[in-house]
Amino acid sequence: MGETVRIIEMGPRDGLQNERTPVGVTARIAFIEALVASGLHTVEVGAFVSPKAIPQMVGSDEVLRGVGSIAGSEFHVLVPNLKGYEAARAAGAKVVSVFAAASEGFSRANINCSVAESIERFKPVVARARADGIRVRGYVSCVLGCPHDGEVKPQAVVDVAKSLWDLGCYEISLGDTIGVGTPGQARELLRAVAGSVPMRSLAMHFHDTYGQALANLYAGLEEGARVIDSAAGGLGGCPFAPGATGNVATEDVVYMLEGLGVSTGVDMAKLVAATNAISHQLGRAPVSRVANALNAKGNRSETSKRD
């Protein structure tokens, strides 16, 4: 494709927030350091949310401070309100993310308010961040389907994305939270939203519940989208979307992009090592097809050496 594609690594936040096994601060910092060492220089590292709602993100302030000295990288954190923003800023955040849903059912289940109320809630957050010189990224959840409301019309996504863009978010990430979308739907959605938000400022955040994430990303790349959210090892899911599996795996995205002639700057061996380390912490194998293939290949090589 001959163009740069920017990967935003979601593993330490969107990946770990739905894992049953909580990962401690020290291990999360080590995970982030390993991801950066592999060549992933934009990483979402935590969320300043209620510890009762998402206990996996407890200690995000310590994590952010712990990675703050890593040069040449950009670390994002999620904030749900002004209180969360203030805590993030105190911990040294340079980029924060706010989130709204394209469906009323998910908005109620996730943050206990309507879509319109959620936008109002984020107005003072974005205003304060911009006054403080902190960049704000916007997420729109359930862009291709909702676990509560079912089908989501593209215009509903356009309306929310435009609202966040108009507030001052520099980039809007479109999330197929339950991973039900198909390439034609992804293409139609991006075309619709690009009428209100520039394509260069749209990110694709596709979960892989139905195995369509890579195909959807490819369709988006053909439309001109150049930012991808992914998670090492295919970690994650959503606490408020039962049955949704993890984000598209970073290894699988890198393998696809490199095969398309897009240089990602990611060292696959180091990325798989980071994935293996966090998977060991969680007590399960990675979901990533590429990571599992390379792990199996490595195991066969070691067996051959012993024989």
Secondary structure, DSSP 8 states (H G I E B T S, - for coil): --S--EEEE-IIIIIGGG-SS---HHHHHHHHHHHHHTT--EEEEEE---TTT-GGGTTHHHHHHHHTT-TT-EEEEE-SSHHHHHHHHHTT-SEEEEEEESSHHHHHHHHSS-HHHHHHHHHHHHHHHHHTT-EEEEEEE-SS-BTTTB---HHHHHHHHHHHHHHT-SEEEEEETT----HHHHHHHHHHHTTTS-GGGEEEEEB-TTS-HHHHHHHHHHHT--EEEEBGGG----TTSTT---B-BHHHHHHHHHHTT------HHHHHHHHHHHHHHHTS----HHHHHHHHHHHHHHHHHH-
